[in-house]
Amino acid sequence: MARSIEISAKTVELATEKGALELGVAQENVTVELIESPKAGFLGIGAKPAKYLVSVIADEEPKKEEKKPAKKAEPKKEEKKAAPAPSAPAKEKVVVPADGDAAEFLTKVLSFICEDAKIQKVEGAEEGTVSLEIVGENLGGIIGRRGETLDALQHLVNLAVNRKSEGKTRIMLDAENYRAKRADSLEKFAQRAASQVLKYKRNKALEPMNAYERHIVHVALQDMENISTSSVGVEPNRRIIINYTGPDARPPRRRYSK
């Protein structure tokens, strides 16, 4: 039978780690389900972390396989291997010195954070979008934890540029190719989480993400069989739920608030 324990934690990762430790199993052998959203409180007073249900399902004993007499290996016929198709060359970024209101505003802000940072414009962005890249050394402080500082800078630049103009221009900001690396990491994380959902046939709540990162996860899992995704909660704690929709799908333990 499955064993479960309620854990209070700020993130899914902490709940997984703490729950697996108390249950005495490896982290990959537990599933985590959100049962109560976190409460921010008033000015930090009365704040409460989220509550998660951490469960472990006992694995069935492996069946003993009957030993079959080994077959004599037959000589393999040589097959002609087809020549591999030439791979398409990787698309490189085309960067040029940046100008305009966005670059000017961003340069002023960065002068207080990193004096050596420079702004470049990346060509080939969609119509109505300006893609800027920060280049320099030691840009970790500009990117921040999980890109939080980079997202804040991008938000400020968009506000500054669109405040004066009639039309709306979307400014995309990047540094050290962080956006592409984060997208690749999120896709792999989403695939692993969905595999757990399929294995245990239980829904799984992911960590809170911004709208851009949630979109990456939705797209990564949209064609996966017996899997659906939905977003619940309120910003900045809005998160994705990976739902099992295959045979023997269990009803949710509680109704998630929108």
N, C-alpha and C positions, 0 to 999 in steps of 0.2 A: 504494500500500500504506500501511497505517497505521503511524505512528511512535509509539513509546512510550518513556517514561522513568520510572524509579523516583525518587520524591521523599520525603524525610523531613520531616514538618511536624507541628505540633501540631493544626491544624485543616484541614478540607477546603478552606476559602477560601484559606489560605496555600499549600496544595499546588497548587491551581488556578492561583494567581497566579505561583508560582515555576515550575511546569511549563510554563505557557504562555510565560513569558519565555524559558526555555531552549530551547523548541521553536520559538520565533520566530513564534508565531501568537497571535491574539486569544483571550481567555479563553473566549468563548462557543463557540469551535471545538474545545474539548477536553473529554474525559470523564475522570472521576476514579473510580478503583476502589480500595477498601481491600484491601491485601494482607497487612498485619501490624498488629495492634492495638497501641496504646501500652502501655508498661510503666511502672508507677509507681515501682518500685524500693523500697528500704528507707530511709525518712527522707530521700528525695530522692536517695540514692546508687544509681547504676546505672539511673536513669530513662532511658527511651528514647522518642522521639516515634513516632507511627504512620508506617507506610510506605504510600504510595499509588502506584498505577500511573496515570500521566497519559498519555493517548493522543490523537493527532490523526489524523483520517482525511482524506485529500486529497479535496477536492471534485472532482467530474467537471466537465470543461469544458462550459460551456453550449452546447446545440445551437443552431445558427443557424436561425432561423425564417424561412420563406419569406414574403416580403411579399405580402399579398393586396390586390387593388384595394379601395380604400375604398368602402363602400356609401353611397349617398345617404341622408342622414338623413330619415326620414319624420316628418311632424308628429305629435307626441304628442297623444293624446287626453286631455283633462282628466278627471281622476278625482277624485271626491269623497273627501276624506280624512275618515276616521272620527275623531270627537273622542276624544282620549286619555282612558283611564279614570282616574278620580281615584285618586291614590296614597294608600295608607294612611298615616296620620300616624305619625311615628317614635315609638317607645316611649321615654318619658323615665324617668330614674331618679327614684324617690321616696325621698328621704333624710330621716332623722329623727335627732335626737341619740342617740348610742349609750350604752347602759349595760350593766351586767353584768360578769362576770369577765373576758371577753375584752377589752372596752374598757378596763377598769381596768388590766389587765396591760399592754396595748399603750401606754396613755398614759404609764405609768411608764418603759417602755423608750424611747419616743420623746422623753421629756424630756431624755435624754442625747444625742440626735442632732439634733433640731430642736424648739426651744422653741415655735415658732408652729404646729406641726402639731396638727390636731384630728381626732377620730374621729367618723364618721357611720355610721349603719346604713342599708343599702340595703334597702328593702322589696321583697317579691316573690320572695325566694330560695326554693329548693326546701325541702321539709320535711326537717328534720334538718340544715339548713345555715344558717349565719349569715354574711351578706355585709357586710363592713365596708370603708369607704373612708376613706383618709387624705387630708385636704384641707389646703391651705396653699400657701406659696410656696417655690420652689427645692427641690422634692422629688426632684431627680435622684439625690442621695446615698442617699435612702431606697429608690429603685427599684433602683439599681445597674446594672452591665453586664448587659444582657439579662435584667433582673429578678432577678438572683441575690440581692441584699440583700432585696428584697421577698419572695422565696420563703423565705429564711431566717427573716424575721420571722413569716411565716405559719406556718412549721413550729414555731417557738417558742410562738406563741399557741395552736396546737392542742395541744401538749404540756401547757402550763400549764392550759388549760381542762379537758381530758379526764383529767388526772391525778386530780382530786378527784371527778368525777362518775361515776355508774354507767353511764349511757348515753353514747354517743359522738356529739358534736356536731362537724360539719365547719365550720371557720372559713375563709372565703374573703376574702383581703385584696387590696385594689387601691389605686392612687394615680394620679391624673391620667389615668384611663381607660386605663391601660397594658395591662391584660389584653386588652381588645377590639382595641387597636391592634396588639399582638403577634400575636394570632390572625389578624387580617387579613393581616399581613405574612407569617406562616408559610404561610397558604393560597396566597398568590401565589407565594412561593418554591417551594413544593411543585409547583405547576402548571408553573412554568418548568423545574424539574429533571425532571419527568416528560416534558415535551416533548422534552428532550434525550435521555432514555432511548428514547423512541419513534423519534427521528430516527436515532440511531446503533445502536439495538437492543442496547444494553449496559446492564448494571445500574449503579446509581449509589449510593454511600454518602453519606449526609448527615452533618452535624456532630452531635456528641453533644447530646442533648436530655433534659430531664426527662420524667417520665411524662405530665404534662399536655400538654406541647408535642407529644410523639409521638402522643398521641391526636388532636390537631388535624390532624396530617399524615395519619394513617391515614384519618380521616373524609373529608378533602378529596380523597383519591385512590381511595376505595373503589369508586366507580362508573366509573372511567376504564377504557376498553377497552384490553386487552393490557397492563395494568399491575397489579402486586400489590405489597404492601408487607410487610416483616417487620422485626422488631427483633432486633438482635444485640448482644453485649457485656455487660459488667457495669457497674452504676452506679458512678461518675457518668459513665462513658464509653459508656453504652448509646446506640446510634444506630439509625436507620432505613435499610434498604436498599430502594431502589425497583427492582423486578425487571421486566424485559421478559418477557412471557409470550406474545407474538404469534408469527407465523410466523418461522422461521429464528432462534428464540431460541437464544443460545449457552449452553453449559454453563458454570457458574461456574469461574473459574480455580483457586479453592481452596475448601475447605470452611470456612465461618465458624464460629468457636467460639460456643457458646451462653452 
